Amino acid sequence: MDKYMVLCMVSAVTALVLAVCMVMEKRQMHRHLNQLDQMLEAAIDGNFEERRFDESRLSSFEVRLSQYLSRQTGREQELTREREEIHGLIADISHQTKTPVANLVLYADLLSERAPEESGELARQLTAQAEKLQFLIASLIKGSRLEQGIIHPSPGMHSVQDLAAQAVEEGAYPAGKKGIRLSMQIEEGTDLAWFDPRWTGEALWNLLDNAIKYTVQGDTVLIEGRAYELFYRIDVVDHGRGISEEEVPRIFRRFYRSPKSREEEGVGLGLYLAREIIRAQGGYMKVTSGEKTVFSIFLPRRKEAFYTELDYGVKAE
């Protein structure tokens, strides 16, 4: 047999092997496509399950598809929960506004019928009911601004002592009405941190306001400051009702209100708003509760911090 015949035979065998390989690969691809189609069909029907546990690419795809579906399910559950919370909030606001509105109308009618010297108490009642409505409307506006991403803190180096002093000044009247003492302990000379005074003041006031609401007469609410290497810590400490261990993961959620606080005014946005404000400045918040409840704000302690417009909508100067 000459070389030409050998080459022809080798070529024929090679062509046959290639043809067989192509047929097998085509069949395998067709089988994989059918399996992928079955996976997608099962995913659409909502009964997808992982069935392969090997090192193949198809198994890898199945794992990734399962992870994606699991995350999507989680997002859908979160959206459902948020819709339910918003529905509950609307019902709560509707319920809470009925009484102030009815009282405003009633007191206005009575005021128009009374002599000027008899109208003082009615005027005070009108003011109180109007303030309740103002509080509810302001809470809704703040929540809406958070949802739309409108909050843009402009942080800089500021005194924590000044921040705490302003919060104590604002809390003096409501604390005095309940017979509660306010105390402040801030270390001098180390109280500089990186924050926006206006927005951080609102966050701190939300914590102080909560502490005053749930502290009993004759007790003390403390604002305490402590400097660490990277962060400045502000604690708001009270000995009120406390927070159960089950509630701790929930208290920073939008519209969450503890069953123990239903009689107090509010819509469950204060703690959520405070946390988002602090987060937007590179800080964070923690809470511990036992014999005393401590809400802690951690603010960065650095003169220069970089915030891109993509992250927070502002740049530090």
C-alpha positions as CSV (number, residue, x, y, z in Angstrom):
1,M,0.0,0.0,0.0
2,D,1.6,3.3,-1.1
3,K,1.7,6.5,0.9
4,Y,-1.2,8.0,-1.1
5,M,-3.6,5.2,-0.1
6,V,-2.5,5.6,3.5
7,L,-3.2,9.3,3.5
8,C,-6.6,8.8,1.9
9,M,-7.5,6.2,4.6
10,V,-6.3,8.5,7.4
11,S,-8.3,11.4,5.9
12,A,-11.4,9.2,5.6
13,V,-11.1,8.0,9.2
14,T,-10.5,11.5,10.4
15,A,-13.5,12.8,8.6
16,L,-15.6,10.0,10.0
17,V,-14.5,10.7,13.5
18,L,-15.2,14.4,13.1
19,A,-18.6,13.7,11.7
20,V,-19.4,11.4,14.6
21,C,-18.1,14.0,17.1
22,M,-20.2,16.7,15.4
23,V,-23.3,14.5,15.6
24,M,-22.7,13.7,19.2
25,E,-22.0,17.3,20.1
26,K,-25.2,18.3,18.3
27,R,-27.2,15.8,20.2
28,Q,-25.6,16.9,23.4
29,M,-26.3,20.5,22.7
30,H,-29.9,19.6,21.8
31,R,-30.2,17.7,25.0
32,H,-28.8,20.6,27.0
33,L,-31.1,23.0,25.3
34,N,-34.0,20.8,26.2
35,Q,-32.8,20.7,29.8
36,L,-32.4,24.5,29.9
37,D,-35.9,24.9,28.4
38,Q,-37.3,22.6,31.1
39,M,-35.5,24.6,33.8
40,L,-36.9,27.9,32.5
41,E,-40.4,26.4,32.2
42,A,-40.2,25.2,35.8
43,A,-38.9,28.6,36.9
44,I,-41.9,30.3,35.1
45,D,-44.3,27.8,36.8
46,G,-42.7,28.5,40.2
47,N,-41.6,24.9,40.9
48,F,-37.9,25.0,40.0
49,E,-35.6,22.8,42.0
50,E,-31.9,22.0,41.8
51,R,-31.3,18.4,40.6
52,R,-27.7,18.3,39.5
53,F,-24.7,18.3,41.8
54,D,-21.7,17.9,39.6
55,E,-19.0,20.0,38.0
56,S,-20.6,20.5,34.6
57,R,-21.5,23.9,33.2
58,L,-25.1,22.9,33.2
59,S,-25.0,22.3,36.9
60,S,-23.3,25.6,37.4
61,F,-26.1,27.3,35.4
62,E,-28.7,25.5,37.5
63,V,-27.1,26.7,40.7
64,R,-27.0,30.3,39.5
65,L,-30.6,30.2,38.3
66,S,-31.7,28.8,41.7
67,Q,-29.8,31.7,43.4
68,Y,-31.4,34.3,41.1
69,L,-34.9,32.9,41.7
70,S,-34.3,32.8,45.4
71,R,-33.2,36.5,45.4
72,Q,-36.2,37.5,43.3
73,T,-38.5,35.7,45.7
74,G,-36.9,37.6,48.5
75,R,-37.4,40.9,46.7
76,E,-41.0,40.1,45.9
77,Q,-41.6,39.2,49.6
78,E,-40.0,42.5,50.6
79,L,-42.1,44.5,48.2
80,T,-45.2,42.7,49.5
81,R,-44.3,43.5,53.1
82,E,-43.6,47.1,52.2
83,R,-47.0,47.4,50.5
84,E,-48.7,46.0,53.6
85,E,-46.8,48.4,55.8
86,I,-47.8,51.4,53.6
87,H,-51.4,50.2,53.6
88,G,-51.2,49.9,57.4
89,L,-49.6,53.4,57.6
90,I,-52.4,54.9,55.6
91,A,-55.0,53.3,57.8
92,D,-53.0,54.5,60.9
93,I,-52.8,58.1,59.6
94,S,-56.5,58.0,58.6
95,H,-57.4,56.9,62.1
96,Q,-55.1,59.3,63.9
97,T,-56.2,62.3,61.9
98,K,-59.9,61.8,62.4
99,T,-59.9,62.9,66.0
100,P,-57.7,66.0,65.6
101,V,-59.8,67.2,62.6
102,A,-63.1,66.5,64.4
103,N,-61.7,68.4,67.4
104,L,-60.6,71.3,65.4
105,V,-64.0,71.7,63.9
106,L,-65.7,71.3,67.3
107,Y,-63.4,73.7,69.1
108,A,-63.7,76.3,66.3
109,D,-67.5,76.1,66.5
110,L,-67.4,76.5,70.3
111,L,-64.9,79.3,70.1
112,S,-67.2,81.3,67.7
113,E,-70.0,81.0,70.3
114,R,-68.0,82.0,73.4
115,A,-67.1,85.4,74.8
116,P,-63.4,86.4,74.4
117,E,-62.6,85.8,78.1
118,E,-63.9,82.2,77.8
119,S,-62.1,81.2,74.7
120,G,-58.6,80.7,76.1
121,E,-58.8,77.0,76.8
122,L,-60.5,76.3,73.5
123,A,-57.7,78.2,71.7
124,R,-55.2,76.0,73.5
125,Q,-57.0,72.9,72.4
126,L,-57.1,74.1,68.8
127,T,-53.3,74.6,69.0
128,A,-52.7,71.2,70.4
129,Q,-54.8,69.4,67.7
130,A,-53.2,71.5,65.0
131,E,-49.7,70.5,66.3
132,K,-50.7,66.8,66.1
133,L,-51.7,67.2,62.4
134,Q,-48.5,69.1,61.8
135,F,-46.5,66.3,63.3
136,L,-48.2,63.6,61.2
137,I,-47.8,65.6,58.0
138,A,-44.1,66.3,58.7
139,S,-43.5,62.6,59.3
140,L,-45.0,61.7,56.0
141,I,-43.0,64.4,54.1
142,K,-39.8,63.1,55.7
143,G,-40.6,59.6,54.7
144,S,-41.4,60.7,51.2
145,R,-38.1,62.5,50.9
146,L,-36.2,59.4,52.0
147,E,-38.0,57.3,49.4
148,Q,-37.1,59.8,46.7
149,G,-33.4,60.1,47.8
150,I,-33.7,63.8,48.4
151,I,-31.7,63.8,51.6
152,H,-28.2,65.1,50.9
153,P,-26.1,65.9,54.0
154,S,-23.2,68.2,53.6
155,P,-20.7,67.0,56.3
156,G,-17.8,68.9,57.7
157,M,-15.8,69.1,61.0
158,H,-18.1,70.2,63.8
159,S,-18.4,70.1,67.6
160,V,-20.4,67.2,69.0
161,Q,-20.8,69.2,72.3
162,D,-22.6,71.9,70.4
163,L,-24.8,69.3,68.7
164,A,-25.7,67.6,71.9
165,A,-26.3,71.0,73.7
166,Q,-28.8,72.0,71.0
167,A,-30.7,68.6,71.3
168,V,-30.8,69.0,75.1
169,E,-32.2,72.6,74.7
170,E,-34.9,71.3,72.4
171,G,-35.8,68.5,74.7
172,A,-35.9,70.7,77.9
173,Y,-39.6,71.6,77.5
174,P,-41.1,68.1,76.7
175,A,-38.8,66.5,79.4
176,G,-39.8,69.2,81.9
177,K,-43.5,68.5,81.3
178,K,-43.0,64.8,82.2
179,G,-40.7,65.6,85.2
180,I,-37.7,64.0,83.4
181,R,-34.1,65.2,83.8
182,L,-31.8,65.6,80.8
183,S,-28.0,65.2,81.3
184,M,-25.1,65.6,78.9
185,Q,-21.5,64.2,79.3
186,I,-19.3,65.1,76.4
187,E,-15.5,65.0,76.6
188,E,-14.0,68.4,75.9
189,G,-11.3,68.9,73.4
190,T,-12.0,65.6,71.6
191,D,-15.5,66.3,70.5
192,L,-14.8,67.1,66.8
193,A,-16.4,64.8,64.2
194,W,-17.4,64.8,60.5
195,F,-21.1,65.4,60.1
196,D,-23.8,67.8,58.9
197,P,-25.1,69.7,62.0
198,R,-28.6,70.2,60.7
199,W,-29.4,66.7,59.6
200,T,-27.4,65.0,62.4
201,G,-29.2,67.2,64.8
202,E,-32.5,65.9,63.5
203,A,-31.2,62.3,63.9
204,L,-30.1,62.9,67.5
205,W,-33.4,64.7,68.3
206,N,-35.3,61.7,67.1
207,L,-33.4,59.4,69.5
208,L,-33.8,61.9,72.4
209,D,-37.5,62.4,71.7
210,N,-38.0,58.6,71.8
211,A,-36.1,58.4,75.1
212,I,-38.3,61.1,76.6
213,K,-41.5,59.5,75.5
214,Y,-40.7,56.1,77.1
215,T,-39.0,57.3,80.3
216,V,-40.9,57.5,83.5
217,Q,-41.3,60.6,85.7
218,G,-38.3,61.4,87.9
219,D,-35.8,59.5,85.8
220,T,-32.9,60.8,83.7
221,V,-32.1,60.7,80.0
222,L,-28.4,60.9,79.3
223,I,-26.5,62.0,76.1
224,E,-23.0,60.8,76.4
225,G,-20.0,61.3,74.0
226,R,-16.8,59.3,73.6
227,A,-14.0,59.6,71.1
228,Y,-12.5,56.5,69.4
229,E,-9.7,56.4,66.9
230,L,-11.9,56.4,63.8
231,F,-15.4,57.3,65.1
232,Y,-17.0,59.5,67.6
233,R,-19.7,57.7,69.6
234,I,-22.9,59.5,70.8
235,D,-25.1,57.5,73.2
236,V,-28.7,58.3,74.1
237,V,-29.4,56.4,77.3
238,D,-32.7,55.9,79.1
239,H,-34.2,53.5,81.6
240,G,-37.7,53.3,80.1
241,R,-39.6,50.3,78.7
242,G,-36.8,48.8,76.9
243,I,-36.8,46.8,73.7
244,S,-37.3,43.1,73.5
245,E,-34.7,41.0,71.8
246,E,-37.2,40.0,69.0
247,E,-37.9,43.7,68.2
248,V,-34.3,44.9,67.9
249,P,-33.9,43.8,64.3
250,R,-37.2,45.5,63.4
251,I,-37.0,48.9,65.1
252,F,-35.1,50.7,62.2
253,R,-37.7,49.5,59.6
254,R,-39.9,52.1,58.0
255,F,-43.3,52.5,59.7
256,Y,-42.5,49.9,62.4
257,R,-44.1,50.6,65.8
258,S,-43.8,48.4,68.8
259,P,-47.1,47.1,70.2
260,K,-46.0,48.7,73.5
261,S,-45.9,52.1,72.0
262,R,-49.3,52.2,70.3
263,E,-50.7,54.8,72.7
264,E,-47.8,57.2,71.8
265,E,-48.1,59.6,68.9
266,G,-45.9,58.6,65.9
267,V,-45.9,56.8,62.6
268,G,-42.7,54.8,62.9
269,L,-40.3,56.9,60.8
270,G,-38.1,58.5,63.4
271,L,-35.5,55.7,63.9
272,Y,-35.5,54.8,60.2
273,L,-34.9,58.5,59.3
274,A,-32.1,58.8,61.9
275,R,-30.3,55.7,60.6
276,E,-30.5,56.8,57.0
277,I,-29.1,60.3,57.9
278,I,-26.2,58.8,59.7
279,R,-25.5,56.2,57.0
280,A,-25.4,59.0,54.4
281,Q,-22.5,60.6,56.2
282,G,-20.4,57.5,56.5
283,G,-21.5,56.6,60.0
284,Y,-23.7,53.9,61.5
285,M,-26.0,53.2,64.4
286,K,-26.4,50.5,67.1
287,V,-28.9,49.7,69.8
288,T,-28.6,47.7,73.0
289,S,-31.3,47.1,75.6
290,G,-31.4,45.6,79.0
291,E,-31.6,47.4,82.3
292,K,-31.1,50.5,80.2
293,T,-31.6,51.2,76.5
294,V,-28.7,52.7,74.6
295,F,-29.0,54.1,71.0
296,S,-25.5,54.8,69.7
297,I,-24.5,57.0,66.8
298,F,-21.0,56.5,65.3
299,L,-19.7,59.5,63.3
300,P,-16.4,59.5,61.4
301,R,-13.6,61.4,63.1
302,R,-11.6,62.7,60.1
303,K,-11.1,66.2,58.7
304,E,-11.3,65.0,55.1
305,A,-13.7,62.4,53.8
306,F,-14.6,61.7,50.2
307,Y,-18.2,61.3,49.1
308,T,-18.9,60.9,45.4
309,E,-22.0,62.3,43.8
310,L,-22.9,58.8,42.9
311,D,-22.9,57.7,46.5
312,Y,-24.5,60.6,48.3
313,G,-25.2,63.4,45.8
314,V,-22.5,65.7,47.4
315,K,-18.8,66.1,47.5
316,A,-16.9,66.9,50.7
317,E,-14.9,70.1,50.5
